[in-house]
Amino acid sequence: MTPSAILESALYVTDLAEAEAFYRDVIGLETVGKVEGRHVFFRCGDGVLLLFNAEATKIPPAPDARVKVPPHGTVGEGHLCFTATAAEIAEWRKRLASKNVTIESDFEWPQGGHSIYIRDPSGNSIEFAEPRIWGL
């Protein structure tokens, strides 16, 4: 048996309010859950993007906690890639420019497919890419 898809992807951020505004207002994702100071979750297609305050996720749940998620977290910049067609990447260029977000890299992959990269407010590397970069 092998997994059929990734349900959740997580990034760790330094300022939850700033990250929430970025992923809501720039990327256009819908907020589906939030705990002040700990996390904010967004719907993304059939999956969910989880943004965490890493320090808050290192704290183990109380013995009587209703949700017993084990401690986790990391420090440093992460990476996430959103699926986009060639036409959507062209639209992303326009949208990002209108929001004063700098495209850090914009190129064609040798095996085919296009990617653009930006940074979120916490320095995470965010990519928009055609699925064919992975032969999909």
N, C-alpha and C positions, 0 to 999 in steps of 0.2 A: 504494500500500500504506500502511496506517496501523496503528499498534499496537492490539491488542485489549484490553489490560489493563495495569495497572502491576504489575510483579512485586515490586519492592522500593521501600520508602520509607525515607528516612534522617532521623534527628534527631541533633543534636549535643548532648552532655550534659557537665556540669561534673564529675560524680562517677559513674563507671560502676557502682560497687557499689550506690549509692543508687538509681540509675536501674534497674538490674537488679531490685532488690527491689520497686520500685514497679510496673514492668510485669509482673513475675511475680506478686506477691502482691495487688496492688490491681486491676490490669487482667486478670490471669489468663492471660497468654500463656505459651507453652511455649518455653523456651530451646532453640535449635538450634545455636548456635555461640558461641564466646567466646575471646578472646585478652586475657588480663589487661592492663589499662592501655591497650588499644587499642579493643576493640569487644565488644559482645554483640548477638546476633541472636535474634529471636523469630519463631516461626510465627504467622501471623495469617490464618486462612482459607486461601485459595489463594495468599497472598503472604507476604512476609517484612518485618518491621520491623527496620531496622538502627539501632543506637545506637552512635555513635562518640564517642571523645575526639578533638575536632577537632585539637588539637595533634599527636597521634600520627599522624593521617591526612595531615598536611602533609609528612611525611617520605617521600621517594621510595623505591621498593623497591630493594633491592640488585641489582646487575647479575645476580647468580646466583640471585635469588629464584625460588621455584617458582611463586608467584602474583604477577603483575606488575600490580597495581592502581595506576593513576596517583595522584599526590597529589590530595587534595580536602579539603574541610572549610570550615567557616564559623564565625562567632561570632555570638552573639545568639540570641534566642528564635525558634524555628520553630513550625510548625503542622502538625497531623495530625488527620484526622477519621476516626473509626470508624463504620461503618454500624450502625444500630440501628433497630428498629421502634419504634413508639410504646410498645408494651408493654415492650420491652427498655429503653427510656429510663426508664420508671417503675422498673424493677428496678435500673438503674444508679444512680438517685437513692438508693435504699435501700442498695445496696452501698457507694457512695461515703461516705454518712453513717456507715455502720458502720466505715469505715476512717479516719474523721475527715478526709476530703478535701472541701474547700469547693467548691461549685459557684459559679463566677464569674459565669456568665450562663445564663439558662434562658428561652427564648422561642420563639414561633411565628413563622415566616418569612411575610412578606406573600404570597408565591406559594404558601404551603402547606408544611407540614412543621415539625417541631420539632427544636431543638438544645439541648444543654447543653454548657457549656464548663468545663474545669478546668485547672489548671496542674500539670505534672509537677515533680519536685524541682529541675530545672534551669530552670524558668520557661517551658518550651515550652507553647504553647496546645494543649490536647487537647480535641477535640470529639466528641460522640456525636450523630449526626444521622440522620433519616429520609432515604433516598435521594431521596424526592420533592422535596426542596429543590432538586435539580438536574433535576427532571422525569424521574427514573428510577423 
